[in-house]
Amino acid sequence: QAADYNMINYGAIVYSKTGLVFTYLKEYLGDTLFDQCMQQYYNEWHYKHPQPQDLRAAFEKTSGKNLGWLFDDIIPTTGQIDFAIKKVKVLDNHTEVTVKNIGQVDGPISVDALFNGKVRSTQWAEPGTKKTTLTFDGTNYDGFAIDSKTRIPEVNRNNNYWKQKGPFGKVEPCKME
């Protein structure tokens, strides 16, 4: 009976993972480009017998992006996605946010500039570097968040936020557990 239970959990994880990683891909590419990639894949392969590499080829051809982070680092492995905001530097007319990849997956990550809890600007740290500094125009932000919509399967969200220092220093969001 324990073996059956483990197989059910394993199956749930496998099926959930597929949905999660394609949501991640859709967030990264955006709705329009993701839909164009899916349409291209369908047009090339309907009524045929595609393989996983055919899906990758259609997406990379249409998007113009190398998606090895998804097809090599996430789908066939148990590597974890984990990013952290390491530093925020407010300068005269812009703000620099340094993000570090501390996980095993070399994927992209979104960083949102916030004011009063609302997203004012979003930028993506592209795959390929362990540490990236993103430059946001302006200085009128009171916080920054990695994947504030929580659509990416990131394992440790405790290091995903930075809030403007107040009288009590850096403030992390409250968590209900």
Residue pairs with C-beta under 8 A, 6 or more apart in sequence:
17 75
17 153
18 75
20 153
21 70
21 74
21 75
21 153
23 151
23 152
24 70
24 74
24 107
24 151
24 152
24 153
25 34
25 59
25 67
25 70
26 34
27 110
27 147
27 149
27 151
27 152
28 107
28 108
28 110
28 124
29 37
29 63
29 65
33 62
33 63
36 62
36 63
37 58
37 59
37 62
37 63
40 58
40 59
40 61
40 62
41 50
41 54
41 55
41 58
41 59
44 50
44 54
44 58
45 54
45 58
52 71
52 75
56 67
56 71
59 67
60 66
60 67
66 127
68 127
69 105
69 106
69 107
69 108
69 127
70 107
73 79
73 104
73 105
73 106
73 107
74 81
74 105
74 107
77 104
77 105
79 103
79 104
79 105
80 103
80 104
80 105
80 155
81 103
81 105
81 107
81 109
81 152
81 153
81 154
81 155
82 101
82 102
82 103
82 154
82 155
82 156
83 99
83 100
83 101
83 102
83 103
83 109
83 125
83 146
83 154
83 159
83 160
84 99
84 100
84 102
84 146
84 156
84 159
84 160
85 97
85 98
85 99
85 111
85 144
85 145
85 146
85 159
85 160
85 161
85 162
86 98
86 99
86 100
86 131
87 96
87 97
87 98
88 95
88 96
88 97
88 98
88 144
88 162
89 95
89 96
89 97
89 98
90 139
91 139
92 139
93 137
93 138
93 139
94 135
94 136
94 137
94 138
94 139
95 113
95 135
95 136
95 138
95 139
95 141
96 133
96 134
96 135
96 136
97 111
97 113
97 133
97 134
97 136
97 144
97 162
98 131
98 132
98 133
98 134
99 109
99 111
99 125
99 131
99 132
99 133
99 134
99 146
100 130
100 131
100 132
101 109
101 125
101 129
101 130
101 131
102 159
103 154
103 155
106 127
106 128
107 127
108 124
108 125
108 126
108 127
109 124
109 125
109 146
109 147
109 152
109 154
110 122
110 123
110 124
110 125
110 146
110 147
110 148
110 152
111 122
111 123
111 124
111 125
111 134
111 144
111 145
111 146
112 119
112 120
112 121
112 122
112 144
112 145
112 146
112 147
112 148
113 119
113 120
113 121
113 122
113 123
113 136
113 141
113 143
113 144
114 120
114 141
114 142
114 143
114 144
114 145
114 148
115 140
115 141
115 142
115 143
116 142
117 143
119 148
120 140
120 141
121 136
121 137
123 134
123 136
125 132
125 134
126 132
141 164
142 163
142 164
143 161
143 162
143 163
143 164
144 161
144 162
145 160
145 161
145 162
146 154
146 157
146 160
146 161
147 154
147 160
150 157
154 160
158 172
158 175
161 172
161 173
162 170
163 170
163 171
163 172
163 173
165 171
